[in-house]
Amino acid sequence: MKGATVPVEHQMRCGAEGCSERAVVHLTWTEMRLCHLEQHLCEQHAKSVLLNHDFGQSVGVGEPAYTPGARCIDIELIVISEIHDQQVVYLKEVDGRRFFPLLIGIFEATSLDRQIKEFQSPRPLTHDAMFDAIAALGGVVQDVIITDFEEHTHYADLRIRQNDQIVRVDIRPSDAFVLAVLANKPIFISDKVLAKLGL
């Protein structure tokens, strides 16, 4: 998205009161995996919103799912920027106060954003096809777990139940999040990764 030319007639103005700058940062705030607030802001106002928001105040919704050696987390905010290569998803601890940002690519960010906003595509997109392929092979997404963090890279497993067995698939966290939302299944982060992140 960076460097893409948006026709003037399609350019959105910053939603901050009194600002006439172009909106280049798009925030999707989630609640129970649905969009409950969208903000379209210039870079300055987006920085202000993110710096002043108390992410620790959000304590999650309902009872967390459980898996040994990990904590249940969920998506709080998706940040899509027209001026930076990396996008951000903020993850929060369900029924807790810990949170952290995770950098993702533009394709994964827009796919996740579409799922949260319940946009339907006339033809299956990549994550839809992957989800359908799992089902066609007799599998059911059980959950997602962020398993490691090394050299600024997060690692995750997609856990699929098939024929009374659990199949673990190494997957980028950003792709896993889209599949977890599609399947309405929990997302976990291992205690080991939380310790590495200093949380």
KAPEFEN-V987014 format. One record per residue. N is the residue number from 1. RES is the residue in one small letter. SS is DSSP state (a for helix, b for strand, c for the rest). PHI is phi in radians with two decimals (* if undefined). Layout:
# KAPEFEN-V987014
<<N RES SS PHI> <N RES SS PHI>>
This chain:
# KAPEFEN-V987014
<<1 m c *> <2 k c -1.05> <3 g c 1.46> <4 a c -1.25> <5 t c -1.61> <6 v c -1.74> <7 p c -0.96> <8 v a -0.93> <9 e a -1.17> <10 h a -1.79> <11 q c -1.30> <12 m c -1.66> <13 r b -1.52> <14 c c -1.00> <15 g c -1.42> <16 a c -1.24> <17 e c -1.02> <18 g c 1.43> <19 c c -1.64> <20 s c -1.92> <21 e c -1.23> <22 r b -1.31> <23 a c -1.32> <24 v c -2.16> <25 v b -2.20> <26 h b -2.10> <27 l b -1.85> <28 t b -2.07> <29 w b -1.54> <30 t b -1.98> <31 e b -2.55> <32 m c 0.92> <33 r c 1.12> <34 l b -2.21> <35 c b -1.22> <36 h b -2.02> <37 l b -2.80> <38 e b -2.02> <39 q b -2.30> <40 h b -2.11> <41 l b -2.32> <42 c c -1.27> <43 e a -1.05> <44 q a -1.09> <45 h a -1.23> <46 a a -1.13> <47 k a -1.04> <48 s a -1.09> <49 v a -1.07> <50 l a -1.21> <51 l a -1.23> <52 n a -1.64> <53 h c -1.39> <54 d c -1.56> <55 f a -1.10> <56 g a -1.17> <57 q a -1.23> <58 s c -1.30> <59 v c -1.97> <60 g c 1.46> <61 v c -2.13> <62 g c 1.23> <63 e c -1.45> <64 p c -1.28> <65 a c -1.26> <66 y c -2.28> <67 t c -2.57> <68 p c -1.04> <69 g c 1.29> <70 a b -2.63> <71 r b -2.03> <72 c b -1.40> <73 i b -2.26> <74 d b -2.64> <75 i b -1.44> <76 e b -1.84> <77 l b -2.63> <78 i b -2.01> <79 v b -1.99> <80 i b -1.97> <81 s b -1.99> <82 e c -1.47> <83 i c -2.03> <84 h c -2.23> <85 d c -1.24> <86 q c -1.61> <87 q b -1.83> <88 v b -2.33> <89 v b -2.07> <90 y b -1.66> <91 l b -1.94> <92 k b -2.11> <93 e b -1.32> <94 v c -1.31> <95 d c 1.09> <96 g c -2.72> <97 r c -2.03> <98 r c -1.38> <99 f b -2.65> <100 f b -2.83> <101 p b -1.58> <102 l b -2.35> <103 l b -1.34> <104 i b -2.41> <105 g c -1.45> <106 i a -1.14> <107 f a -1.10> <108 e a -1.16> <109 a a -1.11> <110 t a -1.23> <111 s a -1.12> <112 l a -1.14> <113 d a -1.07> <114 r a -1.09> <115 q a -1.15> <116 i a -1.09> <117 k c -1.55> <118 e c 1.03> <119 f c -1.32> <120 q c -1.84> <121 s c -1.66> <122 p c -1.13> <123 r c -2.23> <124 p c -1.07> <125 l c -1.49> <126 t a -0.94> <127 h a -1.19> <128 d a -1.08> <129 a a -1.12> <130 m a -1.13> <131 f a -1.07> <132 d a -1.15> <133 a a -1.14> <134 i a -1.04> <135 a a -1.12> <136 a a -1.13> <137 l c -1.62> <138 g c 1.43> <139 g b -1.81> <140 v b -2.35> <141 v b -1.09> <142 q b -1.61> <143 d b -3.04> <144 v b -2.26> <145 i b -2.38> <146 i b -1.36> <147 t b -1.74> <148 d b -2.76> <149 f b -2.53> <150 e b -2.41> <151 e c 0.85> <152 h c 1.15> <153 t b -2.13> <154 h b -1.59> <155 y b -2.09> <156 a b -2.46> <157 d b -2.05> <158 l b -1.64> <159 r b -1.78> <160 i b -2.02> <161 r b -1.60> <162 q b -2.50> <163 n c 0.91> <164 d c 1.09> <165 q b -2.21> <166 i b -1.77> <167 v b -1.80> <168 r b -1.80> <169 v b -2.07> <170 d b -1.14> <171 i b -2.63> <172 r c -1.16> <173 p a -0.94> <174 s a -1.08> <175 d a -1.19> <176 a a -1.09> <177 f a -1.08> <178 v a -1.09> <179 l a -1.17> <180 a a -1.11> <181 v a -1.19> <182 l a -1.00> <183 a a -1.57> <184 n c 0.97> <185 k c -2.09> <186 p c -1.27> <187 i b -2.05> <188 f b -2.13> <189 i b -2.27> <190 s b -1.21> <191 d a -1.03> <192 k a -1.08> <193 v a -1.22> <194 l a -0.99> <195 a a -1.13> <196 k a -1.12> <197 l c -1.45> <198 g c 1.29> <199 l c -1.91>>
